[in-house]
């Protein structure tokens, strides 16, 4: 099992920046992909960004050039640096991990941290 705890959300004005952090515990050595999803009120959860163990990143088109995902494998952490924030970025941001445990691939999510961008 993998447990994920996020921090760093808050209220920010449009154009501002925030940095989200997530720490993993449990079977952290089995994590293959680390990243972030978000869910706005009335909308489906969507992928924001992911990073593999080898450092390959993937971003939603809506955040490319504004958000940067990174991970610290030694500290079992993943970060999301968000810049040039827009009101449409307002959502609950959840940390995500895909881990291979006993030859099974499992997805894990944290409880989430709220990001609110005011216009």
N, CA, C and O of each residue as an XYZ file, in Angstrom:
476
protein
N       0.833     -1.202      0.000
C       0.000      0.000      0.000
C       0.865      1.248      0.000
O       1.997      1.248      0.482
N       0.299      2.306     -0.553
C       0.976      3.601     -0.578
C       0.014      4.648     -0.031
O      -1.147      4.705     -0.437
N       0.497      5.467      0.882
C      -0.295      6.570      1.416
C       0.313      7.884      0.926
O       1.533      8.047      0.875
N      -0.568      8.810      0.568
C      -0.136     10.083      0.001
C      -0.757     11.233      0.778
O      -1.955     11.217      1.059
N       0.046     12.227      1.125
C      -0.446     13.395      1.846
C       0.051     14.650      1.140
O       1.252     14.848      0.953
N      -0.911     15.498      0.752
C      -0.581     16.725      0.035
C      -0.530     17.931      0.980
O      -1.084     17.911      2.080
N       0.148     18.967      0.515
C       0.160     20.246      1.208
C       0.471     21.342      0.206
O       0.967     21.083     -0.891
N       0.171     22.571      0.602
C       0.565     23.710     -0.222
C      -0.536     24.422     -0.951
O      -0.275     25.423     -1.617
N      -1.772     23.944     -0.854
C      -2.865     24.627     -1.533
C      -3.212     25.934     -0.847
O      -2.676     26.268      0.210
N      -4.120     26.664     -1.472
C      -4.547     27.924     -0.882
C      -5.251     28.806     -1.870
O      -5.649     28.373     -2.952
N      -5.403     30.074     -1.475
C      -6.068     31.077     -2.307
C      -5.008     31.992     -2.911
O      -4.132     32.493     -2.206
N      -5.095     32.202     -4.206
C      -4.114     33.039     -4.890
C      -4.832     33.834     -5.976
O      -5.844     33.389     -6.516
N      -4.303     35.006     -6.288
C      -4.885     35.813     -7.361
C      -4.428     35.300     -8.723
O      -3.370     34.685     -8.854
N      -5.245     35.568     -9.721
C      -4.869     35.186    -11.076
C      -3.508     35.774    -11.425
O      -3.216     36.931    -11.121
N      -2.688     34.963    -12.066
C      -1.334     35.377    -12.408
C      -0.303     34.996    -11.371
O       0.900     35.101    -11.611
N      -0.767     34.554    -10.224
C       0.130     34.196     -9.134
C       0.662     32.776     -9.261
O       0.434     32.081    -10.251
N       1.387     32.373     -8.208
C       2.034     31.054     -8.197
C       1.752     30.325     -6.886
O       1.499     30.936     -5.848
N       1.806     29.014     -6.973
C       1.704     28.154     -5.796
C       2.551     26.920     -6.045
O       2.768     26.512     -7.186
N       3.023     26.338     -4.958
C       3.773     25.087     -5.058
C       3.103     24.047     -4.175
O       2.963     24.239     -2.967
N       2.690     22.948     -4.788
C       2.102     21.844     -4.058
C       3.170     20.791     -3.778
O       4.082     20.573     -4.575
N       3.032     20.152     -2.630
C       3.947     19.079     -2.248
C       3.147     17.855     -1.844
O       2.017     17.966     -1.369
N       3.739     16.694     -2.034
C       3.096     15.443     -1.647
C       4.171     14.493     -1.150
O       5.196     14.298     -1.803
N       3.926     13.909      0.007
C       4.863     12.926      0.551
C       4.184     11.561      0.569
O       3.021     11.433      0.949
N       4.924     10.563      0.156
C       4.415      9.196      0.121
C       5.003      8.389      1.264
O       6.131      8.629      1.695
N       4.227      7.432      1.752
C       4.705      6.493      2.754
C       4.161      5.109      2.413
O       3.280      4.963      1.565
N       4.696      4.112      3.079
C       4.297      2.742      2.769
C       5.280      2.118      1.796
O       6.492      2.226      1.976
N       4.763      1.469      0.770
C       5.605      0.780     -0.213
C       6.131      1.763     -1.258
O       5.836      1.647     -2.448
N       6.902      2.715     -0.796
C       7.350      3.793     -1.687
C       8.330      3.309     -2.742
O       8.429      3.898     -3.819
N       9.047      2.248     -2.441
C      10.006      1.727     -3.414
C       9.352      1.149     -4.646
O      10.023      0.903     -5.649
N       8.050      0.929     -4.586
C       7.328      0.335     -5.701
C       6.663      1.369     -6.605
O       6.032      1.010     -7.600
N       6.800      2.648     -6.267
C       6.144      3.692     -7.056
C       6.847      3.854     -8.397
O       8.057      4.069     -8.457
N       6.077      3.749     -9.461
C       6.608      3.910    -10.810
C       6.315      5.308    -11.352
O       7.193      5.965    -11.913
N       5.093      5.744    -11.180
C       4.666      7.053    -11.675
C       4.107      7.857    -10.508
O       3.339      7.351     -9.690
N       4.508      9.108    -10.455
C       4.072     10.054     -9.430
C       3.432     11.217    -10.173
O       3.851     11.562    -11.278
N       2.408     11.825     -9.560
C       1.865     12.981    -10.258
C       0.691     13.612     -9.554
O       0.466     13.426     -8.358
N      -0.061     14.380    -10.357
C      -1.165     15.154     -9.815
C      -2.389     15.064    -10.731
O      -2.279     15.083    -11.957
N      -3.536     14.966    -10.103
C      -4.829     15.078    -10.766
C      -5.565     16.244    -10.115
O      -5.173     16.705     -9.043
N      -6.618     16.719    -10.751
C      -7.456     17.753    -10.159
C      -8.911     17.521    -10.529
O      -9.229     16.898    -11.542
N      -9.775     18.035     -9.683
C     -11.208     17.929     -9.935
C     -11.874     19.226     -9.515
O     -11.830     19.620     -8.349
N     -12.487     19.876    -10.479
C     -13.245     21.098    -10.219
C     -14.699     20.730     -9.937
O     -15.156     19.669    -10.359
N     -15.420     21.578     -9.240
C     -16.831     21.289     -8.924
C     -17.635     21.013    -10.182
O     -17.593     21.787    -11.139
N     -18.368     19.907    -10.175
C     -19.208     19.563    -11.297
C     -18.487     18.978    -12.487
O     -19.099     18.736    -13.527
N     -17.186     18.744    -12.350
C     -16.405     18.194    -13.463
C     -15.737     16.892    -13.053
O     -15.611     16.580    -11.869
N     -15.311     16.138    -14.066
C     -14.597     14.896    -13.792
C     -13.152     15.177    -13.397
O     -12.575     16.206    -13.747
N     -12.594     14.233    -12.662
C     -11.180     14.348    -12.312
C     -10.337     14.249    -13.579
O     -10.605     13.423    -14.452
N      -9.329     15.088    -13.671
C      -8.476     15.095    -14.856
C      -7.008     15.076    -14.470
O      -6.610     15.581    -13.420
N      -6.219     14.479    -15.350
C      -4.782     14.439    -15.113
C      -4.197     15.837    -15.299
O      -4.552     16.552    -16.237
N      -3.312     16.208    -14.408
C      -2.601     17.484    -14.529
C      -1.184     17.241    -15.032
O      -0.771     17.799    -16.048
N      -0.450     16.408    -14.316
C       0.934     16.131    -14.698
C       1.422     14.874    -14.001
O       1.006     14.566    -12.884
N       2.313     14.148    -14.677
C       2.932     12.980    -14.082
C       4.422     12.972    -14.386
O       4.888     13.608    -15.331
N       5.159     12.231    -13.558
C       6.594     12.065    -13.774
C       6.959     10.636    -13.412
O       6.557     10.126    -12.366
N       7.723      9.994    -14.286
C       8.126      8.616    -14.044
C       9.379      8.566    -13.174
O       9.993      9.594    -12.887
N       9.741      7.375    -12.767
C      10.948      7.192    -11.970
C      12.166      7.722    -12.717
O      13.097      8.255    -12.112
N      12.148      7.572    -14.019
C      13.269      8.035    -14.826
C      13.246      9.502    -15.156
O      14.180     10.016    -15.772
N      12.178     10.198    -14.750
C      12.118     11.637    -14.965
C      11.322     12.090    -16.171
O      11.276     13.283    -16.470
N      10.694     11.157    -16.869
C       9.861     11.546    -18.013
C       8.571     12.174    -17.517
O       7.880     11.612    -16.667
N       8.255     13.337    -18.051
C       7.070     14.069    -17.606
C       5.980     14.082    -18.672
O       6.234     13.915    -19.865
N       4.754     14.288    -18.189
C       3.590     14.373    -19.064
C       2.657     15.416    -18.470
O       2.411     15.422    -17.264
N       2.136     16.303    -19.323
C       1.288     17.388    -18.848
C      -0.014     17.453    -19.637
O      -0.060     17.115    -20.819
N      -1.067     17.893    -18.959
C      -2.294     18.250    -19.657
C      -2.000     19.471    -20.522
O      -1.212     20.337    -20.140
N      -2.634     19.535    -21.681
C      -2.399     20.664    -22.582
C      -2.700     21.999    -21.897
O      -2.042     23.005    -22.162
N      -3.690     21.995    -21.025
C      -4.125     23.239    -20.391
C      -3.098     23.822    -19.433
O      -3.202     24.993    -19.067
N      -2.110     23.036    -19.017
C      -1.130     23.537    -18.042
C       0.284     23.582    -18.595
O       1.199     24.045    -17.913
N       0.477     23.113    -19.807
C       1.818     23.114    -20.388
C       2.381     24.522    -20.441
O       1.700     25.465    -20.842
N       3.630     24.648    -20.033
C       4.283     25.946    -20.022
C       4.021     26.756    -18.770
O       4.675     27.775    -18.549
N       3.080     26.327    -17.947
C       2.756     27.056    -16.708
C       3.064     26.234    -15.466
O       3.458     26.789    -14.440
N       2.888     24.916    -15.544
C       3.101     24.040    -14.401
C       4.341     23.172    -14.641
O       4.660     22.806    -15.772
N       5.024     22.857    -13.544
C       6.175     21.964    -13.619
C       6.071     20.915    -12.524
O       5.919     21.247    -11.348
N       6.152     19.653    -12.914
C       6.106     18.558    -11.950
C       7.528     18.037    -11.756
O       8.310     17.950    -12.704
N       7.845     17.694    -10.510
C       9.158     17.132    -10.214
C       9.027     16.162     -9.045
O       8.051     16.208     -8.297
N      10.002     15.296     -8.896
C       9.957     14.334     -7.799
C      11.328     14.197     -7.170
O      12.355     14.405     -7.816
N      11.321     13.845     -5.913
C      12.540     13.565     -5.157
C      12.414     12.127     -4.685
O      11.738     11.853     -3.693
N      13.055     11.216     -5.383
C      12.905      9.802     -5.061
C      13.475      9.468     -3.679
O      12.959      8.588     -2.989
N      14.512     10.153     -3.290
C      15.128      9.872     -1.988
C      14.206     10.255     -0.838
O      14.197      9.608      0.209
N      13.423     11.325     -1.049
C      12.522     11.804     -0.003
C      11.092     11.341     -0.213
O      10.208     11.671      0.578
N      10.856     10.569     -1.282
C       9.501     10.069     -1.594
C       8.503     11.201     -1.736
O       7.399     11.153     -1.195
N       8.913     12.219     -2.473
C       8.046     13.386     -2.626
C       7.865     13.739     -4.095
O       8.719     13.458     -4.936
N       6.737     14.356     -4.372
C       6.469     14.913     -5.694
C       5.947     16.330     -5.490
O       5.236     16.624     -4.529
N       6.324     17.198     -6.428
C       5.969     18.609     -6.331
C       5.252     19.049     -7.602
O       5.422     18.468     -8.674
N       4.446     20.093     -7.444
C       3.817     20.730     -8.602
C       3.990     22.237     -8.436
O       3.347     22.860     -7.592
N       4.854     22.802     -9.242
C       5.033     24.247     -9.254
C       4.070     24.830    -10.268
O       4.135     24.508    -11.455
N       3.175     25.689     -9.800
C       2.144     26.275    -10.657
C       2.378     27.772    -10.779
O       2.475     28.478     -9.775
N       2.465     28.244    -11.995
C       2.669     29.659    -12.253
C       1.608     30.160    -13.225
O       0.921     29.377    -13.881
N       1.494     31.480    -13.300
C       0.505     32.099    -14.198
C      -0.863     31.460    -14.012
O      -1.539     31.098    -14.976
N      -1.248     31.334    -12.764
C      -2.499     30.655    -12.454
C      -3.705     31.413    -12.984
O      -3.724     32.643    -13.024
N      -4.717     30.642    -13.394
C      -5.938     31.190    -13.951
C      -7.124     30.738    -13.090
O      -7.035     29.717    -12.408
N      -8.220     31.481    -13.114
C      -9.399     31.049    -12.341
C      -9.843     29.627    -12.703
O     -10.356     28.907    -11.846
N      -9.655     29.224    -13.940
C     -10.064     27.869    -14.338
C      -9.151     26.786    -13.780
O      -9.430     25.600    -13.953
N      -8.080     27.165    -13.123
C      -7.230     26.194    -12.423
C      -7.784     25.843    -11.047
O      -7.278     24.937    -10.385
N      -8.814     26.551    -10.618
C      -9.422     26.280     -9.318
C      -9.952     24.851     -9.276
O     -10.752     24.452    -10.122
N      -9.501     24.087     -8.288
C      -9.891     22.680     -8.184
C      -9.302     22.080     -6.922
O      -8.484     22.696     -6.239
N      -9.736     20.872     -6.632
C      -9.098     20.068     -5.594
C      -7.996     19.267     -6.266
O      -8.264     18.462     -7.158
N      -6.770     19.484     -5.845
C      -5.620     18.823     -6.455
C      -5.207     17.632     -5.602
O      -4.943     17.765     -4.407
N      -5.156     16.469     -6.239
C      -4.825     15.241     -5.530
C      -3.524     14.661     -6.057
O      -3.285     14.601     -7.263
N      -2.708     14.244     -5.136
C      -1.472     13.545     -5.469
C      -1.829     12.141     -5.966
O      -2.804     11.540     -5.516
N      -1.029     11.635     -6.893
C      -1.298     10.340     -7.510
C      -0.023      9.520     -7.583
O       1.061     10.050     -7.826
N      -0.169      8.222     -7.371
C       0.965      7.315     -7.535
C       0.481      6.013     -8.154
O      -0.573      5.486     -7.798
N       1.269      5.515     -9.081
C       1.041      4.196     -9.633
C       2.190      3.313     -9.176
O       3.356      3.606     -9.438
N       1.849      2.236     -8.494
C       2.873      1.396     -7.889
C       2.672     -0.060     -8.276
O       1.545     -0.534     -8.423
N       3.772     -0.746     -8.436
C       3.725     -2.183     -8.717
C       4.031     -2.922     -7.416
O       5.146     -2.885     -6.896
N       2.990     -3.596     -6.910
C       3.123     -4.335     -5.660
C       2.694     -5.776     -5.908
O       1.565     -6.033     -6.327
N       3.586     -6.697     -5.651
C       3.318     -8.132     -5.870
C       2.820     -8.368     -7.291
O       1.839     -9.081     -7.505
N       3.499     -7.767     -8.252
C       3.204     -7.927     -9.679
C       1.857     -7.373    -10.106
O       1.384     -7.678    -11.201
N       1.237     -6.572     -9.271
C      -0.001     -5.898     -9.629
C       0.237     -4.388     -9.638
O       0.906     -3.848     -8.758
N      -0.323     -3.716    -10.650
C      -0.193     -2.271    -10.740
C      -1.413     -1.636    -10.084
O      -2.547     -1.935    -10.459
N      -1.187     -0.770     -9.113
C      -2.275     -0.139     -8.372
C      -2.139      1.374     -8.430
O      -1.033      1.914     -8.446
N      -3.288      2.048     -8.462
C      -3.330      3.506     -8.422
C      -3.735      3.985     -7.043
O      -4.630      3.421     -6.412
N      -3.074      5.022     -6.585
C      -3.366      5.601     -5.273
C      -3.537      7.113     -5.416
O      -2.877      7.759     -6.231
N      -4.439      7.655     -4.602
C      -4.655      9.107     -4.562
C      -4.661      9.595     -3.124
O      -5.080      8.879     -2.214
N      -4.199     10.803     -2.931
C      -4.302     11.435     -1.634
C      -5.669     12.065     -1.452
O      -6.525     11.978     -2.332
N      -5.872     12.702     -0.299
C      -7.164     13.330      0.010
C      -7.365     14.622     -0.764
O      -8.497     15.044     -1.002
N      -6.274     15.241     -1.150
C      -6.381     16.456     -1.948
C      -6.110     17.717     -1.157
O      -6.250     17.757      0.066
N      -5.715     18.750     -1.893
C      -5.524     20.075     -1.330
C      -6.197     21.076     -2.265
O      -6.037     21.006     -3.484
N      -6.940     21.994     -1.688
C      -7.745     22.927     -2.487
C      -6.888     24.082     -3.005
O      -6.122     24.697     -2.263
N      -7.039     24.351     -4.282
C      -6.416     25.519     -4.909
C      -7.537     26.388     -5.463
O      -8.352     25.935     -6.268
N      -7.567     27.632     -5.026
C      -8.573     28.571     -5.490
C      -7.868     29.791     -6.079
O      -7.045     30.431     -5.424
N      -8.214     30.098     -7.334
C      -7.603     31.225     -8.026
C      -8.683     32.277     -8.257
O      -9.677     32.022     -8.937
N      -8.479     33.450     -7.688
C      -9.459     34.524     -7.823
C      -9.106     35.426     -9.013
O      -7.937     35.628     -9.344
N     -10.143     35.951     -9.632
C      -9.911     36.818    -10.810
C      -9.739     38.269    -10.419
O      -9.538     39.122    -11.283
